[in-house]
Amino acid sequence: MDLRQLKQEIIEYSRSIGIDKIGFASADPFDELKQRLLRHRELGYESGFEEPDIDKRTTPTKILPEAKSIIAIALAYPSRLKNPPRSRKGAYRGILCRASWGLDYHHILRDKLIKLEAFIKSKVPDARCESMVDTGALSDRAVAERAGIGWSGKNTAIITKEFGSWVYLGEMLTSIPFEPDQPVTESCGSCTKCLDACPTGALVQPGQLDSTKCLAYLTQVKNFVPAAFREKMGNRLYGCDTCQVVCPVNHKKNFTHHPEMEPDPEVAKPLLKPLLRMSKREFREKFGPTSSAWRGKKPLQRNAIIALGNFKDESAVPELIDLLHHDPRPAIRGTAAWALGKIGTEEGRQALEEANRQEQDEQVLAEIEQALGMFEETHSSEGRQ
């Protein structure tokens, strides 16, 4: 078998099915990454969404014992909305991160990898292959960096010369010993714009992220968002793009050649108040096709409440009061209490006092007391003026 020719045929076929970048890497252990991940764990920077077995994350043969090489792929996605809807008083909107616009990228990349695997097996019937997209054990970024897809940015994203960091990543382990490609030589240089712009300081140093402070992570947790981060969330409903938006390499890069990735503006920037009353069926119909649905509707509803509080939307007060009194989920009741305190209407204060007498959950009671404290702070500061 002429592996060099086969590699070229795979590259050409990948282009024909819409893969924007493809690279080949060895399946050797990621020893340097392993040390970084161990240190990352020691520092408490993990999100909890990762594969817990660090050996599995850094040793390809633990996933596919016959692995000799890894094929990495990248697909470019849009970074701008066409005719984006605007927030206005009484009709404020949230925002989903760009990686969750359009159809769920897991399905898009998986489809490409299935086709690529079928092509490879048509050439080498006894080849062993194992494909992964995001939820696999291996680090997509480490594989992409080794395969020459791009370099690892100070914001921890893979940055490609052609598409910036606006790319989805996937990989395939294979038993075929392809000649590896060379990693790219570009780098971020002395630029620190992403570190400077991170709203919560989650980028603790170049290339190291404290996931527990990252807004992309915090928008996905199912319980309470710590109070210290709520104002910094702004109107984010899912994910955070700040460290990518400020990246000079991403400037003016926008790719719309994959129709399935084109966003519906009403999904990417949805009205906030309708989210509060959205049924599971309505949620599935609107957000189900996107990657933002994987954690269910509760995080998006809680984040919508935070956004309404940050907008100080007085028109949302009646609905927030209803949630405070009647929603069965403590995180929703408690976050509604916070939002009512932030908005600061007399109607909200009275509702909080009533809830304070009836609420049984300790976390919610603590939120109610803090929210009532916001009224006292406002009143005392007005008195000083």
Secondary structure, DSSP 4 states (H G I P E B T S, - for coil): --HHHHHHHHHHHHHHTT--EEEEEE----HHHHHHHHHHHHTT---S-S-S-HHHHH-GGGT-TT--EEEEEEEE---S-SS----BTTB-B-EE-GGGSSS-HHHHHHHHHHHHHHHHHHH-TT--EEEE-SSSSS-HHHHHHHTTS-EE-TTSSEEBTTTBT-EEEEEEEESS-PPPPPPP----TT--HHHHH-TT--EEETTEE-GGG-HHHHTT-SSPPPHHHHHHHTTEEE---HHHHT-GGGTT------GGGPPPHHHHS-BSHHHHT--HHHHHHHHTTSGGGTT-HHHHHHHHHHHHHHHT-GGGHHHHHHHHHH-S-HHHHHHHHHHHHHH--HHHHHHHHHHHHH---HHHHHHHHHHHHHHHHHHHHHHH-
